[in-house]
Amino acid sequence: MRPSPFRRFARRVVHRAALLMIGATLSAAAGPGAEAFGVPWSSLTLQASRLGSTATAQIELEVLPAATETPKFITGSQGQPLHPSGAVVQKLSVVTTLDILGGREVRFENQLWLDPLAPAPLYLIRTRFGLKDYHQRFRFTREGVFRHQREPASAKEIGKPPESWSRLGQHFYLYPADRQGCRSILESSMLIDLIAALTENPHDATGPFCVFHKRQIHRVSVHPQAQQMVRFDYLEEKAGRVTRRTGSVSAPVVSIASRPIGSYRGEVEEFLRDGSRLYLSPEDHAPLMVSGELPLIGRVEMQLKEIHLK
């Protein structure tokens, strides 16, 4: 049975928009070998509305002691787990909410722990509420990614906390031998190192990168475009003081393209469509706007609404 238009719309809108936003929010981070958590902000909010529906992403970045965080990571029966190379880990939390016309809400919660010095993904938790609920935990290893999944086994379990869901499953996603010239494997919300270099070398393409998304690896490349004037209107908070920033600026623009490497059970997992674009602040490289083609509603522009500076 084919999924309903609502389900296709909700799944694709949230996944594609959220992944693009995540990459943009981390664009101020340094390149490989540098401290990836040296960004000037601690949280961001982006939002888009069209055809009566609203998508909102709230993003928070933390630096935490590795000694207190790594005991939370699950282990699997396959692969050599990756471990932090320093005393701290970076935690990226993203809550994406899709409010559908008519009152229905779909909510995604993503938490990614990564080694900021490698940089490399270590552990990921993905939870979805309001549409085929699930709670997934991913452990990254040298050979692939181990996933443990929990879902409601009946209608009675829907609405209860994920720890009470009784349908369990696990799988190990082995990395393909042929990575087609990609660098080390990243997680989809770690599109960090793609963006910062582009603002310094605007005529050079960056990549390709191997990015793990859900079930398989994708080859992702990023290309600079001509700068464009972008209007902005957002709240900026710093040292307890809130200021509204409005105006327009000539913003660096990059486009992202991806294609799958291999398949999962004979099928290809969609990641990013060509033509998705990021519009960055020339000062701190924070995302002013994310533009992408989405099913049913066309091109959506997610704009920066709030930023909290350190």
C-alpha positions in Angstrom: 0.0 0.0 0.0 1.4 3.4 -1.0 1.7 5.9 1.9 -0.9 8.7 2.0 -0.1 12.2 0.6 0.0 13.5 4.2 2.6 10.9 5.2 4.8 11.4 2.2 4.5 15.2 2.7 5.3 15.1 6.4 8.2 12.6 6.1 9.9 14.4 3.3 9.3 17.9 4.6 10.7 17.2 8.0 13.6 15.1 6.9 14.9 17.2 4.1 14.4 20.6 5.6 15.8 19.6 9.0 18.9 18.0 7.5 19.6 21.1 5.5 19.1 23.3 8.4 21.4 21.3 10.6 24.2 21.5 8.1 23.8 25.2 7.8 23.8 25.8 11.6 27.2 24.2 12.0 28.7 26.0 9.1 30.7 28.3 11.4 32.7 25.4 12.7 36.4 25.0 11.7 37.7 22.5 9.2 39.2 19.1 9.8 41.7 19.0 12.6 40.4 22.1 14.3 38.1 22.6 17.3 34.7 22.1 15.7 32.8 23.7 18.6 34.2 27.2 18.2 30.9 28.7 17.0 29.6 32.1 18.4 26.1 30.8 19.2 24.6 28.3 21.5 21.1 27.9 19.9 19.1 28.8 16.8 15.5 28.7 15.6 14.5 28.5 12.0 11.0 28.5 10.5 9.0 28.3 7.3 5.3 28.6 6.6 3.4 27.8 3.4 -0.1 26.6 2.5 -1.2 26.7 6.1 1.6 24.5 7.4 4.5 25.6 9.5 7.9 23.9 10.0 10.0 25.0 13.0 13.5 23.8 14.0 15.1 24.5 17.3 18.8 23.7 17.4 21.1 23.7 20.4 24.8 23.0 20.6 26.6 21.9 23.8 30.1 20.9 24.8 30.1 18.2 27.5 32.6 16.1 29.4 33.3 12.8 27.5 33.5 11.0 30.9 29.8 11.7 31.7 28.4 11.3 28.2 30.1 8.1 26.8 28.6 5.8 29.4 25.2 6.6 27.8 26.2 5.1 24.5 24.9 1.7 23.5 27.1 -1.1 22.3 26.5 -3.6 19.5 27.7 -7.1 18.6 29.4 -5.9 15.4 32.1 -3.3 14.7 34.7 -1.5 16.7 32.9 1.5 18.3 34.4 5.0 17.8 35.5 6.8 20.9 36.3 10.5 21.7 39.8 11.6 21.1 39.7 14.3 23.7 38.2 15.1 27.1 35.0 16.6 25.7 32.3 15.7 23.2 29.9 18.0 21.2 26.2 17.4 21.5 23.9 18.7 18.8 20.1 18.7 19.7 17.5 19.4 17.1 13.8 19.5 17.7 11.8 19.8 14.4 8.0 20.4 14.6 5.7 20.3 11.6 2.3 21.8 12.3 -0.1 20.7 9.6 -3.1 22.6 8.5 -6.0 21.2 10.5 -4.2 20.8 13.8 -2.0 17.7 13.3 1.6 17.8 14.6 4.6 15.7 13.7 7.6 16.1 16.0 11.2 14.9 15.5 13.9 14.9 18.2 17.5 14.3 17.2 20.5 14.2 19.5 23.9 13.6 18.0 27.2 13.2 20.0 30.4 13.7 18.0 34.1 13.9 18.5 34.9 17.6 17.6 38.6 16.9 17.1 38.3 14.1 14.5 35.6 15.1 13.5 33.5 11.9 13.7 30.0 10.9 14.8 29.9 8.7 17.9 26.2 8.2 18.9 22.8 9.3 17.7 19.3 9.2 19.0 16.3 9.8 16.7 12.7 9.9 17.9 9.6 10.6 16.0 6.1 11.4 17.4 2.8 11.8 15.6 3.6 9.7 12.5 4.6 6.1 12.7 6.4 6.7 16.0 9.9 5.3 16.6 12.9 5.7 18.9 16.2 4.8 17.3 19.7 4.6 18.7 22.8 4.5 16.5 26.3 3.6 17.5 29.0 4.5 15.0 31.9 2.0 14.5 34.9 1.8 12.1 33.1 -0.8 10.0 29.5 0.5 10.0 26.6 1.7 12.1 24.7 -0.4 14.6 21.0 0.6 15.1 18.6 -0.4 17.9 15.0 0.5 17.3 11.9 0.6 19.5 8.3 1.2 18.3 4.8 1.0 19.7 3.5 -2.5 19.3 -0.2 -1.5 19.5 -2.5 1.5 19.5 -2.4 1.3 23.3 1.3 2.1 23.4 1.0 5.1 21.1 1.3 8.2 23.3 3.3 6.5 26.0 7.0 7.2 26.6 9.4 5.4 24.2 10.9 3.3 26.9 7.5 1.5 27.2 7.2 0.6 23.5 7.6 -3.1 23.1 8.3 -3.7 19.4 12.1 -4.1 19.2 14.6 -4.5 16.3 18.2 -4.1 15.5 20.4 -3.9 12.4 24.1 -3.4 11.5 24.6 -1.2 8.4 28.0 -2.2 6.9 29.9 0.6 5.2 30.4 -0.1 1.4 33.9 -1.1 0.3 33.7 1.4 -2.6 33.2 4.9 -1.2 33.9 6.6 -4.5 36.6 9.0 -3.4 34.7 10.2 -0.3 36.5 11.4 2.8 35.8 9.9 6.2 32.2 9.1 6.9 30.0 11.8 8.6 26.5 11.7 9.9 23.9 13.8 8.0 23.8 16.5 10.7 27.6 16.9 10.5 27.7 18.9 7.3 30.1 21.0 9.3 33.2 21.1 7.3 31.4 21.6 4.0 30.5 25.2 4.5 33.2 27.1 6.3 35.9 26.5 3.7 33.6 27.8 1.0 33.4 31.3 2.4 37.1 31.5 2.2 37.5 29.9 -1.2 34.3 30.9 -3.0 35.3 29.5 -6.4 36.2 26.0 -5.2 33.8 23.1 -4.7 34.2 21.1 -1.5 33.9 17.4 -1.1 32.8 14.8 -1.9 31.9 13.6 1.5 30.4 10.3 2.6 27.4 10.9 4.7 25.4 8.3 6.6 21.6 9.0 6.6 19.1 6.6 8.1 20.2 3.3 6.4 22.9 4.0 3.8 25.8 6.1 2.7 25.4 9.1 0.3 28.0 11.0 -1.7 27.5 14.7 -0.9 29.1 17.6 -2.6 28.8 21.3 -2.0 29.2 24.0 -4.6 29.5 27.8 -4.2 27.1 30.1 -6.0 27.0 33.8 -6.7 26.2 35.9 -3.6 22.6 37.1 -3.3 20.8 39.8 -1.4 18.8 38.2 1.4 16.4 40.0 3.8 16.5 39.0 7.4 14.4 39.6 10.5 15.3 37.7 13.7 15.9 38.1 17.4 19.4 38.1 18.7 20.1 37.4 22.4 23.5 38.1 24.0 24.4 38.5 27.6 20.7 38.6 28.6 19.9 41.4 26.1 17.5 40.8 23.2 17.8 42.8 20.0 15.8 42.6 16.8 18.0 42.4 13.7 16.3 43.5 10.4 17.6 44.4 7.0 19.3 42.8 4.0 22.8 41.6 3.2 24.8 40.2 0.3 25.0 36.6 1.5 27.3 33.7 0.5 25.3 31.0 -1.2 26.1 27.3 -1.5 24.2 24.4 -3.1 24.2 20.8 -2.0 23.9 17.8 -4.2 23.8 14.1 -3.1 23.6 10.6 -4.6 23.4 7.2 -2.9 26.3 4.7 -2.7 24.8 1.3 -3.0 21.4 0.5 -1.7 19.5 -0.9 1.3 17.7 -4.2 0.6 17.8 -3.3 -3.1 16.2 0.1 -2.6 17.7 3.6 -2.6 17.1 5.9 0.3 16.4 9.5 -0.8 18.5 12.1 1.0 18.9 15.6 -0.6 17.6 16.8 -3.9 19.8 18.8 -6.1 19.0 22.5 -6.0 18.9 22.8 -2.2 20.6 26.0 -1.1 22.0 27.6 2.0 22.3 31.4 2.5 24.8 32.3 5.1 25.6 35.3 7.2 28.8 36.9 6.0 29.9 37.7 9.6 29.4 34.4 11.5 28.2 32.0 8.8 25.0 31.3 10.6 22.1 30.3 8.3 20.0 33.2 7.3 17.8 31.1 5.0 17.6 27.5 3.7 15.8 26.9 0.4 14.7 23.6 -1.0 12.1 21.9 -3.2 9.6 20.0 -1.2 6.8 17.6 -2.3 3.3 19.0 -2.6 4.1 22.6 -1.5 7.0 23.4 -3.8 10.0 25.5 -2.7 10.2 26.4 0.9 12.5 29.0 2.4 13.3 28.4 6.1 14.5 31.6 7.7 16.4 32.4 10.8 14.0 33.6 13.6 16.2 33.6 16.7 19.8 33.2 17.6 21.4 33.0 21.1 25.0 34.2 21.1 27.6 33.1 23.7 
